[in-house]
C-alpha cells in the first residue's frame, strides 16, 4: 500500500488562484468530475467515468483559514486522494507561498 500511495502522490498537481482564493489539487490527468461540498470550502471531486476521487478544490483557501492550518488541510486532501500528507503539504506550501 505504501508504494501505491507514494506513486499516486507523485502525480499530484497543485494550483492556487490568488484572485479567486481557490486552491486546486488534482491527481493524474484532468477528468470530467462532479463535486461533493464539505466543511470549510472543501469540495471533493469524483471522476464521472468511474467515480474515483480525482481532486480536491478548496474555495476560500485564505478566507477559511486553511493557510494557517496546512497540516490539517494536507491530511484532508491526502486522505481523500490516497497521497502522502507530507507531499501534499509541501506542494500546497509551494503553490500558495505560505511560509
Secondary structure, 3 states (H helix, E strand, C coil): CHHHHHHHHHCEEEEEECCCCEEEEEECCCCCEEEEECHHHEEEEEECCCCCEEEEEEECCCCCCHHHCHHHHHHHHHHHHCCCHHHHHHHHHHHHCCC
